[in-house]
Amino acid sequence: MIGTKKLGKTALIAAAGLVTAAAIMIFTKPDETPPAATAQASAESGEPTSSPSALPSAPAAETPSPISVKEALAAKYADLGLIDVHNHDAPRYADSLRTWDRYHVGKVVLFGDISEPSAMLTDAMSWEAYRSYPDRIYPFFSGFDMFKKEGLQTVRDQLEKGYLGIGETVAASTLSPVLQNVIWKAEDPMDGNLPDVYALCAEYNVPILLHIDPPNGTPVEKLKEALDRYPDTKIIFAHANAYQGAVAIDDLLEEHSNLYIDFFAGFTSYSISSPYRTEAYIDVIERYPDRFFLSTDGAFDMTYDEAIPAMYETLEMLKPETRKKVASGNFQKIIDAEKPTKTQLQRYKELGGTEQDVAKLTALSRHEMNKLLFKLGYT
């Protein structure tokens, strides 16, 4: 098929050439020189032609491709150090890195599968990615049993190891087809082990990223209960703008100071299934500039050429002082506030550190402590 199409195109070009040549012959008197020949002779002699129409026209300006326009916008805001706070690419991060580089994504909160046993494997992958790229990756984990006591020990062990947050965790889901059969999902944000997990989040000062659908009714009422009962726990509402309007988000933020919003800009900018547009959320972002993050959700149901530019397009609509906070400052502040764990400090001692050194290291963030341990060979 491809070969046939190419031959047809060649034949058309050849035919067009014959038609053009014939037209020149038909509309030129026998004693006249064809215009093309006149132009060629004039060029050789250095004399101008008698007709301005013989002058070569300027080439038409090329229209930038949509991708180049999006990349230019990303380059414009490269200094913001954009953080994608919700990304499922742990199993394929090496391939995704090239795209993140192309769009100047500074850091990525990385995990893989969620709320099922296979997540334990992809959690390990996110940690390996972190070891390889500690300045680009922030590892979260989702693989823990939601209902057995052993699940709580898994959470504590992972936090002690140095993971920087929990999630994405399915706190409620009845609408998402991809989450119908995950066996460690909760019925609502106060179900199963979640209350004890919130307590651990407060103890270790880490955020938890919760998937909640539908974003109304009982799931949201139970979210409010969790926010009230665990005021020291930072809860991030995953892709909160998916099927939830700005007014509802505004109400939640006004009532709960420990709630943060993961804004999946690609959904409200590029998904035809979204009932809302990104522009509708700008006022609420400006009203709570310290409580919003941006994400791609691993480019769920779209491409990175949509999901990442959508974040920059959102930033373009914000005030400069809000822009930096939402792009990276808000989330980085949370990461910087996490302190080394007992296990991290013990690992440092095992690798040859002194008690005096350990005392000084308590001033580091958990992330900086991880980087130090990686340099010393800790895996």
C-alpha positions in Angstrom: 0.0 0.0 0.0 2.8 2.5 0.9 4.6 1.8 -2.3 1.4 2.3 -4.4 0.8 5.7 -2.7 4.3 6.8 -3.4 4.2 5.9 -7.1 0.9 7.7 -7.4 2.3 10.9 -5.9 5.3 10.7 -8.2 3.1 10.4 -11.2 1.0 13.3 -10.2 4.1 15.5 -9.8 5.4 14.5 -13.2 2.0 15.2 -14.7 1.9 18.6 -13.1 5.3 19.4 -14.6 4.0 18.4 -18.1 0.9 20.6 -17.6 3.0 23.6 -16.5 5.4 23.2 -19.5 2.5 22.9 -21.9 0.9 26.0 -20.4 4.1 28.0 -21.0 4.2 26.8 -24.6 0.5 27.6 -25.3 0.6 31.1 -23.9 3.9 32.2 -25.4 4.1 33.7 -28.9 6.6 32.1 -31.2 8.9 35.1 -31.1 8.7 35.6 -27.3 11.0 34.1 -24.7 9.2 32.3 -21.9 9.2 34.2 -18.6 11.3 31.5 -16.9 13.9 31.8 -19.6 13.9 35.6 -19.4 14.5 35.5 -15.6 17.3 33.0 -16.1 19.0 35.2 -18.8 18.6 38.3 -16.7 20.2 36.6 -13.7 23.2 35.5 -15.8 23.6 39.1 -17.3 23.1 40.9 -14.0 20.3 43.1 -15.6 16.9 43.4 -14.0 13.9 41.9 -15.8 11.3 44.2 -17.2 8.5 42.8 -15.1 8.4 42.8 -11.3 6.4 39.6 -11.5 9.6 37.8 -12.5 11.2 38.5 -9.1 11.3 35.5 -6.8 8.8 35.8 -4.0 9.8 35.6 -0.3 9.3 32.1 1.2 6.2 31.8 3.4 6.8 31.9 7.1 6.6 28.4 8.7 3.8 27.9 11.2 5.1 26.5 14.5 3.9 23.0 15.2 1.7 22.6 18.3 4.4 20.6 20.0 7.0 23.3 19.5 4.7 25.9 20.9 4.2 23.7 24.0 7.9 23.1 24.4 8.5 26.8 24.1 6.0 27.5 27.0 7.8 24.9 29.1 11.1 26.5 28.4 9.7 29.9 29.4 9.0 28.5 32.8 11.9 26.1 33.2 13.3 28.0 36.1 10.2 27.1 38.2 11.4 23.6 38.6 8.0 22.0 38.0 7.1 19.1 40.3 4.7 16.4 39.0 3.2 15.2 42.3 1.3 12.2 41.0 3.0 9.8 38.5 2.5 6.1 38.0 5.6 5.5 35.8 7.8 3.6 38.2 7.9 0.5 35.8 8.9 2.7 32.8 10.6 5.8 34.3 13.7 5.4 32.2 11.6 6.0 29.0 9.7 8.8 30.6 12.8 10.7 31.7 13.4 11.9 28.1 9.9 13.4 28.0 10.4 15.0 31.4 13.6 16.5 30.2 12.1 17.8 27.0 9.4 19.6 29.0 11.7 20.8 31.9 9.9 18.7 34.6 12.2 19.2 37.6 11.0 16.4 39.9 8.4 13.6 39.9 6.6 11.9 42.7 6.8 8.4 41.6 5.0 5.1 42.3 3.3 2.5 40.1 0.3 0.2 40.8 -1.9 1.2 43.7 -3.8 -0.6 46.5 -3.1 -4.1 45.4 -0.2 -6.6 46.0 1.5 -5.8 42.7 2.1 -2.3 44.1 4.7 -3.7 46.4 6.8 -4.6 43.3 6.3 -1.1 41.7 7.1 0.5 45.1 10.5 -1.2 45.0 10.9 0.1 41.4 10.2 3.7 42.6 12.9 3.3 45.2 15.4 2.1 42.6 14.5 5.0 40.4 15.1 7.3 43.4 18.6 5.7 44.1 19.5 6.3 40.4 18.1 9.8 40.2 17.8 11.2 43.7 17.6 14.8 42.4 14.7 14.0 40.1 12.5 11.4 41.9 10.5 11.5 45.1 9.4 8.0 46.0 5.9 7.2 47.4 4.5 3.8 48.1 1.0 2.2 47.8 1.6 -1.5 48.5 0.1 -2.3 51.9 -2.8 -4.4 53.1 -5.7 -2.1 53.9 -7.4 -4.5 56.3 -4.8 -6.7 58.1 -2.6 -5.5 60.9 0.5 -6.5 58.9 -0.4 -3.7 56.5 0.3 -1.1 59.3 3.8 -2.7 59.9 4.5 -2.4 56.2 3.6 1.3 56.3 5.9 1.9 59.3 8.8 -0.1 57.7 8.5 1.9 54.4 8.5 5.2 56.2 11.4 4.2 58.4 13.3 3.2 55.3 13.0 6.7 53.9 10.0 6.8 51.5 8.8 10.4 51.4 5.0 9.9 51.3 2.2 7.4 50.9 0.0 6.9 47.8 -1.7 6.9 45.6 -4.0 5.1 48.0 -7.6 4.2 47.0 -9.7 5.5 49.8 -13.0 5.1 47.8 -13.8 4.0 44.3 -17.0 2.9 42.7 -16.7 4.6 39.3 -13.2 4.0 38.1 -13.1 0.9 35.8 -9.3 0.4 36.4 -9.9 0.2 40.2 -12.8 -2.2 40.3 -10.8 -5.2 41.3 -8.0 -3.9 43.4 -8.2 -5.8 46.7 -6.6 -3.2 49.0 -9.0 -0.4 48.3 -11.0 1.1 51.2 -14.8 1.7 51.1 -14.3 5.3 52.3 -11.5 7.5 53.8 -12.2 6.2 57.3 -12.3 2.5 56.4 -9.9 -0.3 57.2 -6.4 0.7 58.3 -6.7 4.3 57.0 -7.3 5.9 60.4 -4.1 4.3 61.8 -2.2 5.2 58.6 -3.2 8.8 59.1 -1.7 8.6 62.6 1.5 7.3 61.1 1.6 10.1 58.5 1.4 12.6 61.4 4.1 10.7 63.3 6.5 10.7 60.3 5.3 14.1 59.0 4.6 12.7 55.5 1.6 13.4 53.2 -0.8 10.8 51.9 -2.3 11.0 48.4 -5.9 9.7 48.4 -7.9 8.6 45.4 -11.6 9.3 46.1 -14.4 8.7 43.7 -17.0 9.8 43.4 -15.9 13.2 44.8 -19.1 13.7 46.6 -21.6 12.0 48.9 -20.3 9.6 51.6 -16.7 9.4 50.4 -16.3 13.2 50.8 -18.2 13.3 54.1 -15.8 10.6 55.4 -12.8 12.6 54.0 -14.0 15.6 56.1 -14.2 13.3 59.1 -10.6 12.1 58.5 -9.4 15.7 58.1 -11.1 16.7 61.4 -9.9 13.7 63.4 -6.3 13.9 62.2 -5.5 17.6 61.9 -1.8 17.0 61.9 -2.0 14.7 58.8 -1.5 16.3 55.4 -4.0 14.7 53.1 -3.7 15.3 49.3 -6.9 14.9 47.4 -5.7 13.2 44.2 -6.9 14.7 40.8 -9.4 16.7 42.8 -10.5 18.6 39.7 -11.7 15.5 38.0 -15.5 15.7 38.0 -15.4 18.2 40.9 -16.0 21.9 40.5 -14.1 24.8 41.9 -16.9 25.7 44.4 -16.8 22.3 46.0 -13.0 22.4 46.3 -13.1 25.9 47.7 -15.5 24.8 50.4 -13.3 21.9 51.4 -10.2 24.1 51.6 -12.0 26.7 53.6 -13.0 24.2 56.2 -9.8 22.1 56.5 -6.4 23.6 56.7 -4.6 20.2 56.4 -6.1 19.4 53.0 -4.0 19.9 49.8 -5.2 19.7 46.2 -3.5 17.6 43.4 -4.6 19.5 40.3 -4.6 17.2 37.2 -4.5 20.1 34.7 -4.6 17.8 31.7 -8.0 16.5 32.6 -9.8 19.8 32.6 -7.7 21.1 29.7 -7.8 18.2 27.3 -10.3 15.5 28.3 -13.6 15.7 26.5 -15.2 14.0 29.4 -14.5 16.8 31.8 -17.6 19.0 32.6 -15.3 21.8 33.8 -12.4 23.8 32.2 -9.2 24.7 33.9 -9.9 28.4 33.7 -12.8 27.9 36.2 -10.3 26.9 38.9 -7.9 29.9 38.7 -9.7 32.0 41.3 -9.8 29.2 43.9 -6.1 28.5 43.3 -5.3 32.2 43.8 -7.4 32.2 47.0 -5.4 29.2 48.4 -2.0 29.6 46.7 -0.2 27.5 49.4 -2.5 24.4 49.0 -2.3 23.4 45.4 0.1 21.1 43.5 0.2 20.1 39.8 0.3 16.6 38.3 -0.1 14.5 35.2 -1.5 11.3 36.8 1.0 9.6 34.6 -0.7 11.1 31.6 -3.8 8.9 32.3 -6.1 8.7 29.3 -4.0 11.1 27.3 -0.4 11.7 26.2 2.4 13.6 28.0 2.3 16.1 25.1 -1.1 17.1 26.6 -0.7 16.3 30.3 2.6 18.2 30.9 1.9 21.3 28.8 -1.5 21.6 30.6 0.4 22.2 33.8 2.4 25.1 32.2 -0.8 26.5 30.6 -2.3 26.6 34.1 0.8 28.3 35.5 0.5 30.9 32.7 -2.9 31.9 34.1 -1.6 32.5 37.6 -0.1 35.5 39.3 3.8 35.3 39.3 3.9 34.9 43.1 1.3 32.1 43.0 3.0 30.5 40.0 6.2 29.5 41.8 4.3 28.1 44.8 2.0 25.9 42.7 4.8 24.8 40.3 7.1 23.5 43.0 7.4 25.6 46.2 4.4 24.2 48.0 5.3 20.5 47.6 9.0 21.2 48.2 8.2 22.8 51.5 6.5 19.6 52.6 9.5 17.4 51.6 12.0 19.8 53.3 10.1 19.5 56.6 10.5 15.7 56.8 13.3 14.8 59.2 15.6 11.7 59.2 14.1 8.5 60.7 15.7 6.3 63.4 16.4 3.7 60.8 18.2 6.2 58.6 20.4 7.4 61.4 21.1 3.8 62.4 22.1 3.0 58.9 24.5 5.9 58.9 26.2 4.6 62.1 26.5 1.1 60.6 28.3 2.7 57.6 30.9 4.2 59.9 29.3 7.4 61.2 30.0 8.6 64.7 27.5 9.6 67.4 28.6 13.2 67.0 28.0 13.0 63.3 24.6 11.5 63.8 23.6 14.3 66.1 24.4 16.9 63.4 22.5 14.9 60.7 19.2 15.3 62.5 19.1 18.8 61.0 18.9 17.3 57.5 15.7 16.6 55.7 14.8 12.9 55.2 15.4 13.4 51.5 18.9 14.8 52.0 19.6 12.0 54.5 18.7 9.4 51.8 21.0 11.1 49.3 23.9 10.9 51.9 23.2 7.2 52.5 23.1 6.5 48.8 26.5 8.0 48.4 27.8 5.8 51.2 26.4 2.7 49.5 23.1 2.1 51.3 20.5 0.5 49.1 
